[in-house]
């Protein structure tokens, strides 16, 4: 079984790229299972929603151009919050390992993650102690066979999904790009939706070039 992950700032277009890859793979006979990191992996989800909505006064839901939100969770960086976040992220990394082991027992060729531990690590500050913690979590959480970062212009991403302040979106994008170099992630640069889909497919075929991948078929690049 192979593991493929998609990460990136809010509004980057991850869902669009995931849907395109899934459709392409299914046409070629691949059996895949899509897991959403927030729904299927994170621990104490209700507690985290409480912190965001009740403790910090953040909005719930998904922002849209017609209905912008003001979320308060990953953009909160006070020391008490960071301490709690470290504990939760550690638990998430451990649970990620458990989830993948469980998925490996299923009848699928690939597991695709909509977000991964990388999306949590991108919320940490760029300091030496944070890098040490990042290394620990990268050691705990299984390394995907291919990990995509869907890059986007922060202004365009914010316009599509206005949930966090634009300054935070800009900083978050830089964090993803830094993490991509540190953890060897595949960055899909901003372009048209079709061009980005082609790049995702090309990188997939480069990593899984033939029958030795262990999957049922290798798609023809369309």
Residue frames as a rotation matrix with the C-alpha (Angstrom) as fourth column:
UNK 1
0.570 0.822 0.000 0.00
0.822 -0.570 0.000 0.00
0.000 0.000 -1.000 0.00
UNK 2
-0.514 -0.720 0.466 1.21
0.725 -0.655 -0.214 3.47
0.459 0.228 0.859 -0.88
UNK 3
0.219 0.520 -0.826 0.55
0.841 -0.530 -0.111 6.70
-0.495 -0.670 -0.553 1.01
UNK 4
-0.447 -0.249 0.859 -0.02
0.713 -0.680 0.174 9.99
0.541 0.690 0.481 -0.80
UNK 5
-0.014 0.419 -0.908 -0.61
0.869 -0.443 -0.218 13.27
-0.494 -0.792 -0.358 1.05
UNK 6
-0.030 0.078 0.997 -1.74
0.664 -0.744 0.078 16.76
0.747 0.664 -0.030 0.09
UNK 7
0.018 -0.040 -0.999 -0.87
0.891 -0.452 0.034 19.84
-0.453 -0.891 0.027 2.15
UNK 8
-0.598 -0.297 0.745 -0.93
0.636 -0.741 0.215 23.61
0.488 0.602 0.632 1.70
UNK 9
-0.967 0.223 -0.127 -2.47
-0.101 -0.786 -0.610 26.88
-0.236 -0.577 0.782 2.81
UNK 10
-0.188 0.976 0.109 -6.23
0.502 0.191 -0.844 27.27
-0.844 -0.104 -0.525 3.02
UNK 11
0.638 0.551 -0.538 -7.69
-0.187 -0.567 -0.802 28.07
-0.747 0.612 -0.259 -0.39
UNK 12
-0.368 -0.887 -0.281 -4.75
-0.570 -0.024 0.822 26.62
-0.735 0.462 -0.496 -2.33
UNK 13
0.214 0.517 -0.829 -6.94
-0.966 0.236 -0.103 24.13
0.142 0.823 0.550 -4.20
UNK 14
-0.743 -0.544 0.389 -6.03
-0.621 0.777 -0.100 20.88
-0.248 -0.316 -0.916 -2.45
UNK 15
-0.106 0.796 0.596 -9.53
-0.162 0.578 -0.800 19.42
-0.981 -0.181 0.068 -2.74
UNK 16
0.686 0.341 -0.643 -9.59
-0.639 -0.140 -0.757 20.06
-0.349 0.929 0.122 -6.49
UNK 17
-0.128 -0.840 -0.527 -6.24
-0.940 0.273 -0.207 18.34
0.318 0.469 -0.824 -7.01
UNK 18
-0.706 -0.068 0.705 -7.20
-0.450 0.812 -0.372 15.40
-0.547 -0.579 -0.604 -4.79
UNK 19
0.314 0.920 0.235 -10.44
-0.263 0.322 -0.909 14.86
-0.912 0.223 0.343 -6.70
UNK 20
0.582 -0.151 -0.799 -8.61
-0.813 -0.087 -0.576 14.99
0.017 0.985 -0.173 -10.03
UNK 21
-0.526 -0.846 -0.090 -5.97
-0.833 0.533 -0.149 12.49
0.174 -0.003 -0.985 -8.90
UNK 22
-0.472 0.426 0.772 -8.57
-0.319 0.734 -0.600 10.13
-0.822 -0.529 -0.211 -7.45
UNK 23
0.606 0.769 -0.205 -10.60
-0.439 0.108 -0.892 10.18
-0.663 0.630 0.403 -10.66
UNK 24
0.278 -0.627 -0.727 -7.49
-0.921 0.040 -0.387 9.53
0.272 0.778 -0.567 -12.76
UNK 25
-0.724 -0.617 0.308 -6.39
-0.687 0.683 -0.248 6.65
-0.057 -0.391 -0.919 -10.56
UNK 26
-0.157 0.751 0.641 -9.83
-0.318 0.576 -0.753 5.04
-0.935 -0.322 0.148 -10.40
UNK 27
0.691 0.385 -0.611 -10.08
-0.675 0.041 -0.737 5.05
-0.259 0.922 0.288 -14.20
UNK 28
-0.059 -0.821 -0.568 -6.79
-0.834 0.353 -0.423 3.12
0.548 0.449 -0.706 -14.24
UNK 29
0.400 0.323 -0.858 -8.07
0.019 0.933 0.360 0.53
0.916 -0.161 0.367 -11.76
UNK 30
-0.742 -0.668 0.059 -6.43
-0.005 -0.082 -0.997 1.81
0.671 -0.740 0.057 -8.58
UNK 31
0.387 0.785 -0.483 -8.25
0.611 0.174 0.772 1.20
0.691 -0.594 -0.412 -5.32
UNK 32
-0.666 -0.642 0.379 -7.80
0.202 -0.645 -0.737 4.22
0.718 -0.414 0.560 -3.08
UNK 33
0.276 0.676 -0.683 -9.11
0.925 0.006 0.379 5.40
0.260 -0.737 -0.624 0.26
UNK 34
-0.182 -0.274 0.944 -9.36
0.143 -0.957 -0.251 9.13
0.973 0.089 0.213 1.07
UNK 35
0.156 0.158 -0.975 -8.77
0.980 0.097 0.173 10.18
0.122 -0.983 -0.140 4.67
UNK 36
0.432 0.034 0.901 -9.24
0.068 -0.998 0.005 13.71
0.899 0.059 -0.433 5.96
UNK 37
-0.541 -0.798 -0.267 -6.68
0.310 0.106 -0.945 14.53
0.782 -0.593 0.190 8.62
UNK 38
-0.715 0.290 0.636 -9.08
-0.637 -0.647 -0.420 16.61
0.290 -0.705 0.647 10.73
UNK 39
0.295 0.955 0.037 -11.93
-0.913 0.270 0.307 14.07
0.283 -0.124 0.951 10.56
UNK 40
0.814 0.114 -0.570 -10.03
-0.165 0.986 -0.038 10.78
0.557 0.124 0.821 10.60
UNK 41
0.080 -0.913 -0.400 -6.77
0.497 0.384 -0.778 11.35
0.864 -0.137 0.484 12.44
UNK 42
-0.475 -0.418 0.774 -6.62
-0.337 -0.727 -0.599 14.20
0.813 -0.545 0.204 14.96
UNK 43
-0.447 0.257 -0.857 -7.28
0.777 0.586 -0.230 13.42
0.443 -0.768 -0.462 18.61
UNK 44
-0.363 0.376 -0.852 -9.64
0.725 -0.461 -0.512 15.33
-0.585 -0.804 -0.105 20.91
UNK 45
-0.651 0.127 0.748 -11.38
0.624 -0.472 0.623 17.02
0.432 0.873 0.228 18.02
UNK 46
0.430 0.902 0.045 -14.27
0.682 -0.357 0.639 18.30
0.592 -0.244 -0.768 20.16
UNK 47
0.423 -0.370 -0.827 -11.84
0.731 -0.401 0.552 19.85
-0.536 -0.838 0.101 22.64
UNK 48
-0.666 -0.737 0.115 -10.01
0.635 -0.480 0.605 21.62
-0.390 0.476 0.788 19.83
UNK 49
-0.303 0.656 0.692 -13.24
0.621 -0.415 0.665 22.96
0.723 0.631 -0.282 18.40
UNK 50
0.651 0.517 -0.556 -14.10
0.751 -0.331 0.571 24.25
0.111 -0.789 -0.604 21.88
UNK 51
-0.111 -0.787 -0.606 -10.79
0.703 -0.494 0.512 26.11
-0.703 -0.369 0.608 22.09
UNK 52
-0.805 -0.232 0.546 -11.33
0.585 -0.457 0.669 27.67
0.094 0.858 0.504 18.70
UNK 53
-0.203 0.851 0.484 -14.96
0.463 -0.352 0.813 28.69
0.863 0.390 -0.322 19.16
UNK 54
0.744 0.592 -0.309 -15.54
0.509 -0.204 0.836 29.24
0.432 -0.780 -0.453 22.85
UNK 55
0.382 -0.657 -0.650 -12.14
0.782 -0.146 0.607 30.02
-0.493 -0.740 0.457 24.35
UNK 56
-0.644 -0.762 -0.074 -10.80
0.567 -0.540 0.622 32.18
-0.514 0.358 0.779 21.47
UNK 57
0.040 0.770 -0.637 -14.04
-0.065 -0.634 -0.771 33.46
-0.997 0.072 0.024 19.97
UNK 58
-0.860 -0.415 -0.297 -13.36
-0.323 -0.009 0.946 32.10
-0.396 0.910 -0.126 16.49
UNK 59
0.083 0.900 -0.428 -16.03
-0.971 -0.024 -0.238 31.41
-0.224 0.436 0.872 13.87
UNK 60
-0.210 -0.048 0.977 -17.08
-0.020 0.999 0.045 27.94
-0.978 -0.010 -0.210 12.84
UNK 61
0.762 0.591 0.263 -17.48
0.171 0.208 -0.963 26.57
-0.624 0.779 0.057 9.35
UNK 62
-0.189 -0.768 0.612 -15.69
0.885 0.137 0.446 27.14
-0.426 0.625 0.654 6.06
UNK 63
-0.116 0.089 -0.989 -15.16
-0.022 -0.996 -0.087 30.64
-0.993 0.012 0.117 4.74
UNK 64
0.004 0.139 0.990 -16.24
0.978 0.205 -0.033 31.73
-0.207 0.969 -0.135 1.27
UNK 65
-0.844 -0.342 0.414 -16.05
0.454 -0.865 0.211 35.02
0.286 0.366 0.886 -0.65
UNK 66
-0.111 0.900 0.422 -19.74
0.020 -0.423 0.906 35.55
0.994 0.109 0.029 0.13
UNK 67
0.898 0.428 0.100 -19.33
-0.121 0.023 0.992 34.63
0.423 -0.903 0.073 3.79
UNK 68
-0.091 -0.996 0.015 -15.85
-0.202 0.004 -0.979 35.40
0.975 -0.092 -0.201 5.19
UNK 69
0.809 0.289 -0.512 -15.01
0.383 0.403 0.831 33.99
0.447 -0.868 0.215 8.61
UNK 70
0.202 -0.761 0.616 -12.65
-0.747 -0.527 -0.406 34.93
0.634 -0.378 -0.675 11.41
UNK 71
0.738 0.022 -0.674 -11.20
0.229 0.932 0.281 31.69
0.634 -0.362 0.683 12.72
UNK 72
0.290 -0.640 0.711 -9.07
-0.896 -0.442 -0.033 31.56
0.336 -0.628 -0.702 15.85
UNK 73
0.975 -0.049 0.215 -7.07
-0.045 0.910 0.413 28.35
-0.216 -0.412 0.885 16.22
UNK 74
0.490 -0.845 0.215 -3.82
0.870 0.491 -0.052 27.70
-0.061 0.213 0.975 14.35
UNK 75
0.109 -0.439 0.892 -3.12
0.397 -0.803 -0.444 31.45
0.911 0.403 0.087 14.14
UNK 76
0.881 0.131 0.455 -3.12
-0.363 -0.432 0.826 31.76
0.305 -0.892 -0.333 17.96
UNK 77
0.307 -0.885 -0.350 0.50
0.222 0.424 -0.878 31.63
0.925 0.192 0.327 19.19
UNK 78
0.445 -0.145 0.883 0.48
-0.816 -0.473 0.334 32.40
0.369 -0.869 -0.329 22.92
UNK 79
-0.578 -0.816 -0.013 2.77
-0.728 0.523 -0.444 30.23
0.369 -0.247 -0.896 25.03
UNK 80
-0.406 0.459 0.790 -0.02
-0.533 0.584 -0.613 28.33
-0.743 -0.670 0.007 26.86
UNK 81
0.686 0.687 -0.239 -1.65
-0.563 0.294 -0.772 27.54
-0.460 0.665 0.589 23.52
UNK 82
0.222 -0.690 -0.689 1.66
-0.827 0.242 -0.508 26.43
0.517 0.682 -0.517 22.02
UNK 83
-0.688 -0.466 0.557 2.26
-0.710 0.589 -0.385 24.09
-0.149 -0.660 -0.736 24.95
UNK 84
0.085 0.816 0.572 -1.14
-0.370 0.559 -0.742 22.46
-0.925 -0.149 0.349 24.42
UNK 85
0.720 0.171 -0.672 -0.53
-0.687 0.044 -0.725 22.36
-0.095 0.984 0.149 20.68
UNK 86
-0.323 -0.910 -0.260 2.74
-0.902 0.379 -0.207 20.49
0.287 0.167 -0.943 21.14
UNK 87
-0.634 0.136 0.762 0.98
-0.409 0.776 -0.480 17.80
-0.657 -0.616 -0.436 23.15
UNK 88
0.438 0.893 0.101 -1.84
-0.308 0.255 -0.916 17.49
-0.845 0.370 0.387 20.63
UNK 89
0.504 -0.308 -0.807 0.48
-0.854 -0.040 -0.519 17.37
0.127 0.951 -0.283 17.64
UNK 90
-0.647 -0.739 0.189 2.53
-0.762 0.635 -0.123 14.64
-0.029 -0.224 -0.974 19.31
UNK 91
-0.322 0.626 0.710 -0.65
-0.186 0.694 -0.696 12.63
-0.928 -0.356 -0.107 19.89
UNK 92
0.665 0.577 -0.474 -1.69
-0.533 -0.077 -0.843 13.21
-0.523 0.813 0.256 16.27
UNK 93
-0.041 -0.774 -0.632 1.64
-0.971 0.179 -0.157 11.91
0.235 0.608 -0.759 14.98
UNK 94
-0.814 -0.213 0.540 1.28
-0.421 0.857 -0.296 8.74
-0.400 -0.469 -0.788 17.05
UNK 95
0.059 0.936 0.347 -2.32
-0.115 0.352 -0.929 8.29
-0.992 0.015 0.128 15.88
UNK 96
0.425 0.006 -0.905 -1.25
-0.882 -0.222 -0.415 8.82
-0.203 0.975 -0.089 12.27
UNK 97
-0.661 -0.724 -0.198 1.03
-0.743 0.668 0.037 5.82
0.105 0.171 -0.980 12.57
UNK 98
-0.649 0.487 0.585 -1.86
-0.055 0.737 -0.674 3.77
-0.759 -0.469 -0.451 13.97
UNK 99
0.370 0.860 -0.351 -4.26
-0.416 -0.185 -0.890 4.88
-0.831 0.475 0.290 11.24
UNK 100
0.125 -0.391 -0.912 -1.84
-0.988 0.032 -0.150 3.96
0.088 0.920 -0.383 8.45
UNK 101
-0.883 -0.426 0.198 -1.13
-0.453 0.883 -0.120 0.55
-0.124 -0.196 -0.973 9.96
UNK 102
-0.270 0.879 0.393 -4.87
0.001 0.408 -0.913 -0.06
-0.963 -0.246 -0.111 10.10
UNK 103
0.482 0.459 -0.746 -5.35
-0.678 -0.343 -0.650 1.13
-0.555 0.819 0.146 6.52
UNK 104
-0.415 -0.760 -0.499 -2.59
-0.910 0.343 0.234 -1.20
-0.007 0.552 -0.834 5.32
UNK 105
-0.806 0.172 0.567 -4.78
-0.036 0.941 -0.337 -4.14
-0.591 -0.292 -0.752 6.33
UNK 106
0.219 0.956 -0.197 -7.54
-0.251 -0.140 -0.958 -3.01
-0.943 0.259 0.209 4.00
UNK 107
0.076 -0.090 0.993 -8.09
0.798 0.603 -0.007 -3.91
-0.598 0.793 0.118 0.36
UNK 108
0.952 0.177 -0.250 -6.67
0.026 -0.859 -0.511 -0.70
-0.305 0.480 -0.823 -1.16
UNK 109
0.432 -0.826 0.362 -3.66
0.820 0.192 -0.539 0.21
0.376 0.530 0.761 -3.25
UNK 110
-0.611 -0.613 0.500 -3.29
0.383 -0.782 -0.492 3.76
0.693 -0.109 0.713 -1.95
UNK 111
0.272 0.615 -0.740 -4.36
0.942 -0.327 0.074 5.89
-0.196 -0.717 -0.669 0.96
UNK 112
-0.300 -0.278 0.913 -4.69
0.540 -0.838 -0.077 9.58
0.786 0.470 0.401 0.11
UNK 113
-0.170 0.172 -0.970 -4.60
0.935 -0.284 -0.214 12.11
-0.313 -0.943 -0.112 2.95
UNK 114
0.346 0.309 0.886 -6.30
0.459 -0.879 0.128 15.46
0.819 0.362 -0.446 2.68
UNK 115
0.448 -0.439 0.779 -3.77
-0.752 -0.656 0.063 17.26
0.483 -0.614 -0.624 4.91
UNK 116
0.447 -0.450 -0.773 -1.17
0.463 0.856 -0.230 15.48
0.765 -0.255 0.591 7.00
UNK 117
0.487 -0.334 -0.807 1.14
0.828 -0.117 0.548 16.09
-0.277 -0.935 0.219 9.94
UNK 118
-0.536 -0.734 0.417 2.95
0.834 -0.537 0.128 18.63
0.130 0.416 0.900 7.73
UNK 119
-0.015 0.620 0.784 -0.04
0.336 -0.735 0.588 20.97
0.942 0.272 -0.198 7.97
UNK 120
0.909 0.241 -0.341 0.35
0.387 -0.178 0.905 21.07
0.158 -0.954 -0.255 11.73
UNK 121
0.133 -0.952 -0.277 4.10
0.904 0.002 0.427 21.50
-0.406 -0.307 0.861 11.63
UNK 122
-0.344 -0.222 0.912 3.66
0.728 -0.677 0.110 24.51
0.593 0.701 0.395 9.33
UNK 123
0.646 0.657 0.389 1.91
0.222 -0.650 0.727 26.26
0.730 -0.383 -0.566 12.23
UNK 124
0.628 -0.466 -0.624 4.96
0.742 0.115 0.661 26.10
-0.236 -0.878 0.418 14.49
UNK 125
0.870 -0.349 -0.349 7.40
-0.346 -0.935 0.073 29.03
-0.353 0.057 -0.934 14.86
UNK 126
0.729 -0.675 -0.118 10.74
0.161 0.337 -0.928 28.96
0.666 0.657 0.354 13.04
UNK 127
0.434 -0.603 0.670 12.99
-0.893 -0.388 0.229 28.43
0.122 -0.697 -0.706 16.03
UNK 128
-0.490 -0.776 -0.397 15.61
-0.721 0.617 -0.316 25.85
0.490 0.132 -0.862 16.92
UNK 129
-0.789 0.223 0.573 13.49
-0.345 0.611 -0.713 24.11
-0.509 -0.760 -0.405 19.55
UNK 130
0.319 0.938 -0.138 10.55
-0.625 0.099 -0.774 23.99
-0.712 0.333 0.618 17.12
UNK 131
0.186 -0.345 -0.920 12.80
-0.896 0.323 -0.303 22.37
0.402 0.881 -0.249 14.51
UNK 132
-0.854 -0.500 0.142 13.80
-0.507 0.742 -0.438 19.71
0.114 -0.446 -0.888 17.03
UNK 133
-0.340 0.824 0.453 10.12
-0.317 0.353 -0.881 19.00
-0.885 -0.443 0.141 17.74
UNK 134
0.457 0.464 -0.759 9.42
-0.848 -0.031 -0.529 18.91
-0.269 0.885 0.380 14.01
UNK 135
-0.368 -0.687 -0.626 12.15
-0.795 0.581 -0.171 16.32
0.482 0.435 -0.760 13.52
UNK 136
-0.854 0.092 0.512 10.65
-0.323 0.679 -0.660 14.20
-0.408 -0.728 -0.550 16.30
UNK 137
0.101 0.990 0.098 7.17
-0.402 0.130 -0.906 14.24
-0.910 0.052 0.411 14.76
UNK 138
0.355 -0.044 -0.934 8.54
-0.931 0.079 -0.357 13.50
0.089 0.996 -0.013 11.30
UNK 139
-0.750 -0.640 -0.170 10.25
-0.595 0.764 -0.250 10.46
0.290 -0.086 -0.953 12.80
UNK 140
-0.663 0.560 0.497 7.04
-0.193 0.514 -0.836 9.29
-0.724 -0.650 -0.233 14.50
UNK 141
0.421 0.878 -0.227 4.59
-0.430 -0.027 -0.903 9.84
-0.799 0.478 0.366 11.64
UNK 142
0.142 -0.372 0.917 5.20
0.646 0.737 0.199 7.51
-0.750 0.565 0.345 8.67
UNK 143
-0.535 -0.395 -0.747 6.83
-0.313 -0.729 0.609 9.22
-0.785 0.559 0.266 5.71
UNK 144
0.592 0.806 0.008 4.43
-0.257 0.199 -0.946 9.20
-0.764 0.558 0.325 2.72
UNK 145
0.088 -0.504 0.859 5.50
0.801 0.549 0.240 7.69
-0.593 0.667 0.452 -0.56
UNK 146
-0.563 -0.268 0.782 4.78
0.653 -0.724 0.222 11.07
0.507 0.635 0.583 -2.07
UNK 147
-0.007 0.494 -0.869 3.81
0.844 -0.464 -0.270 14.25
-0.537 -0.736 -0.414 -0.18
UNK 148
-0.172 0.046 0.984 2.47
0.790 -0.590 0.166 17.16
0.588 0.806 0.065 -2.22
UNK 149
-0.379 0.176 -0.909 2.37
0.521 -0.771 -0.366 20.78
-0.765 -0.612 0.201 -1.16
UNK 150
0.146 0.513 0.846 -0.15
0.964 -0.265 -0.005 22.65
0.222 0.816 -0.533 -3.30
UNK 151
-0.674 -0.496 -0.548 1.29
0.604 -0.797 -0.022 26.16
-0.425 -0.346 0.836 -3.46
UNK 152
0.279 0.793 0.542 -0.79
0.926 -0.372 0.067 29.26
0.255 0.483 -0.838 -4.14
UNK 153
-0.575 -0.320 0.753 -0.58
0.194 -0.947 -0.255 33.03
0.795 0.000 0.607 -4.19
UNK 154
-0.806 0.230 -0.546 -1.69
0.575 0.084 -0.814 34.08
-0.141 -0.970 -0.200 -0.68
UNK 155
-0.741 0.553 -0.381 -3.93
-0.494 -0.833 -0.249 36.88
-0.455 0.004 0.890 -1.97
UNK 156
-0.407 0.590 -0.697 -5.75
-0.688 0.304 0.659 34.54
0.601 0.748 0.282 -4.39
UNK 157
-0.608 0.144 -0.781 -6.05
0.414 0.896 -0.157 31.82
0.677 -0.419 -0.604 -1.73
UNK 158
-0.877 0.267 -0.399 -7.42
0.269 -0.415 -0.869 34.32
-0.398 -0.870 0.292 0.78
UNK 159
-0.623 0.666 -0.409 -9.98
-0.776 -0.591 0.221 35.53
-0.095 0.455 0.885 -1.76
UNK 160
-0.341 0.482 -0.807 -11.20
-0.333 0.741 0.583 31.96
0.879 0.468 -0.093 -2.31
UNK 161
0.275 0.367 -0.889 -11.27
0.626 0.633 0.455 31.02
0.730 -0.682 -0.055 1.37
UNK 162
-0.244 -0.368 0.897 -11.24
-0.291 -0.855 -0.430 34.04
0.925 -0.366 0.101 3.71
UNK 163
0.662 0.436 -0.610 -10.88
0.373 0.514 0.772 32.51
0.650 -0.739 0.177 7.17
UNK 164
0.345 -0.657 -0.670 -7.57
0.859 -0.068 0.508 33.78
-0.379 -0.751 0.541 8.57
UNK 165
0.665 -0.144 -0.733 -5.89
-0.160 -0.986 0.049 37.21
-0.730 0.085 -0.679 8.31
UNK 166
0.957 -0.280 -0.072 -3.95
-0.044 0.105 -0.994 37.70
0.286 0.954 0.088 5.08
UNK 167
0.224 -0.923 0.314 -0.71
-0.924 -0.303 -0.233 38.31
0.310 -0.238 -0.920 7.02
UNK 168
0.077 -0.144 0.987 -1.08
-0.615 0.772 0.161 34.89
-0.785 -0.619 -0.029 8.61
UNK 169
0.893 0.294 0.342 -1.77
0.075 0.651 -0.756 33.27
-0.445 0.700 0.559 5.23
UNK 170
0.709 -0.693 -0.132 1.44
-0.467 -0.320 -0.824 34.80
0.529 0.646 -0.551 3.88
UNK 171
-0.092 -0.762 0.641 3.49
-0.994 0.107 -0.015 33.57
-0.057 -0.638 -0.768 6.85
UNK 172
0.362 0.325 0.874 1.88
-0.390 0.904 -0.174 30.16
-0.847 -0.278 0.454 6.63
UNK 173
0.995 -0.021 -0.101 2.83
-0.089 0.315 -0.945 29.83
0.051 0.949 0.311 2.96
UNK 174
0.248 -0.967 0.063 6.47
-0.793 -0.240 -0.559 30.61
0.556 0.088 -0.827 3.76
UNK 175
-0.067 -0.235 0.970 6.35
-0.856 0.512 0.065 27.97
-0.512 -0.826 -0.235 6.51
UNK 176
0.784 0.398 0.476 5.12
-0.108 0.843 -0.527 25.34
-0.611 0.362 0.704 4.03
UNK 177
0.841 -0.507 -0.191 7.88
-0.235 -0.023 -0.972 26.16
0.488 0.862 -0.138 1.57
UNK 178
-0.042 -0.861 0.507 10.51
-0.966 -0.095 -0.241 26.01
0.256 -0.500 -0.828 4.31
UNK 179
0.145 0.185 0.972 9.09
-0.619 0.783 -0.057 22.70
-0.772 -0.594 0.228 5.51
UNK 180
0.966 0.252 -0.065 9.10
-0.199 0.553 -0.809 21.32
-0.168 0.795 0.584 1.96
UNK 181
0.356 -0.914 -0.194 12.86
-0.568 -0.047 -0.822 21.76
0.742 0.402 -0.536 1.83
UNK 182
-0.285 -0.452 0.845 13.37
-0.958 0.164 -0.236 20.38
-0.032 -0.877 -0.480 5.33
UNK 183
-0.065 0.393 0.917 11.13
-0.413 0.826 -0.383 17.32
-0.909 -0.403 0.109 4.84
UNK 184
-0.921 -0.387 -0.036 11.61
-0.170 0.316 0.934 16.82
-0.350 0.866 -0.357 1.06
UNK 185
-0.005 0.982 0.188 8.03
0.329 0.179 -0.927 17.53
-0.944 0.057 -0.324 0.01
UNK 186
-0.595 -0.119 0.795 6.93
0.801 -0.003 0.599 17.96
-0.069 0.993 0.098 -3.62
UNK 187
-0.376 0.426 -0.823 5.81
0.067 -0.874 -0.482 21.54
-0.924 -0.236 0.300 -4.25
UNK 188
-0.147 0.435 0.889 3.25
0.987 0.127 0.101 22.04
-0.069 0.892 -0.448 -7.02
UNK 189
-0.863 -0.331 -0.381 3.76
0.341 -0.939 0.043 25.64
-0.372 -0.093 0.923 -8.06
UNK 190
-0.028 0.921 -0.389 0.79
0.082 -0.385 -0.919 27.96
-0.996 -0.057 -0.065 -8.72
UNK 191
-0.976 -0.145 -0.162 -0.59
-0.146 -0.117 0.982 27.76
-0.161 0.983 0.093 -12.24
UNK 192
-0.203 0.939 -0.277 -3.84
-0.880 -0.051 0.472 26.90
0.429 0.340 0.837 -13.99
UNK 193
0.306 0.416 0.857 -5.83
-0.781 0.624 -0.024 24.06
-0.545 -0.662 0.516 -12.47
UNK 194
0.986 0.114 -0.120 -5.12
-0.164 0.749 -0.641 21.87
0.017 0.652 0.758 -15.49
UNK 195
0.295 -0.951 -0.090 -1.37
-0.409 -0.040 -0.912 22.54
0.864 0.306 -0.400 -15.43
UNK 196
-0.261 -0.358 0.896 -1.20
-0.964 0.055 -0.259 21.72
0.044 -0.932 -0.360 -11.72
UNK 197
0.679 0.547 0.490 -3.15
-0.539 0.824 -0.173 18.49
-0.499 -0.147 0.854 -12.31
UNK 198
0.843 -0.411 -0.346 -0.62
-0.128 0.472 -0.872 17.48
0.522 0.780 0.345 -14.97
UNK 199
-0.111 -0.932 0.345 2.28
-0.682 -0.181 -0.709 18.19
0.723 -0.314 -0.616 -12.61
UNK 200
0.085 0.221 0.971 0.67
-0.915 0.403 -0.012 16.10
-0.394 -0.888 0.237 -9.87
UNK 201
0.943 0.313 0.118 0.30
-0.231 0.865 -0.445 13.20
-0.241 0.392 0.888 -12.32
UNK 202
0.547 -0.807 -0.225 3.86
-0.285 0.073 -0.956 13.57
0.787 0.587 -0.190 -13.61
UNK 203
-0.274 -0.650 0.709 5.27
-0.904 -0.078 -0.421 13.44
0.329 -0.756 -0.566 -10.08
UNK 204
0.438 0.510 0.740 3.10
-0.712 0.700 -0.061 10.42
-0.549 -0.500 0.670 -9.31
UNK 205
0.989 -0.053 -0.138 4.40
-0.061 0.706 -0.705 8.54
0.135 0.706 0.695 -12.34
UNK 206
0.202 -0.976 0.077 7.96
-0.542 -0.177 -0.822 9.52
0.816 0.124 -0.565 -11.51
UNK 207
-0.285 -0.269 0.920 7.62
-0.953 0.185 -0.241 7.98
-0.105 -0.945 -0.309 -8.04
UNK 208
0.023 0.400 0.916 5.60
-0.239 0.892 -0.383 4.95
-0.971 -0.210 0.116 -9.18
UNK 209
-0.309 -0.266 -0.913 6.96
-0.860 -0.331 0.387 4.13
-0.405 0.905 -0.126 -12.64
UNK 210
-0.402 0.075 -0.912 5.92
-0.666 0.660 0.348 0.51
0.628 0.748 -0.215 -13.12
UNK 211
0.417 0.674 -0.610 4.55
-0.143 0.711 0.688 -2.79
0.898 -0.199 0.393 -11.81
UNK 212
-0.384 -0.649 -0.657 7.12
0.569 0.394 -0.722 -2.85
0.727 -0.651 0.218 -9.00
UNK 213
-0.636 0.213 0.742 5.02
-0.530 -0.819 -0.219 -0.23
0.561 -0.532 0.634 -7.23
UNK 214
-0.964 0.253 -0.082 2.70
0.245 0.726 -0.642 -2.98
-0.103 -0.639 -0.762 -6.11
UNK 215
-0.337 0.895 -0.291 -0.49
-0.471 -0.428 -0.771 -1.33
-0.815 -0.123 0.566 -7.39
UNK 216
0.182 0.531 0.828 -2.91
0.290 0.775 -0.561 -2.84
-0.940 0.342 -0.013 -9.87
UNK 217
0.461 -0.029 0.887 -2.09
0.885 -0.052 -0.462 -0.64
0.060 0.998 0.001 -12.85
UNK 218
-0.479 -0.613 -0.628 -0.05
0.538 -0.771 0.342 2.36
-0.693 -0.174 0.699 -13.88
UNK 219
0.554 0.816 -0.165 -2.15
0.362 -0.415 -0.835 5.07
-0.750 0.402 -0.525 -15.53
UNK 220
-0.174 -0.493 0.852 -1.37
0.973 -0.217 0.073 6.57
0.149 0.842 0.518 -18.89
UNK 221
-0.555 -0.091 -0.826 -0.74
0.404 -0.898 -0.172 10.30
-0.727 -0.430 0.536 -18.52
UNK 222
0.156 0.720 0.676 -3.63
0.986 -0.071 -0.152 12.10
-0.061 0.690 -0.721 -20.24
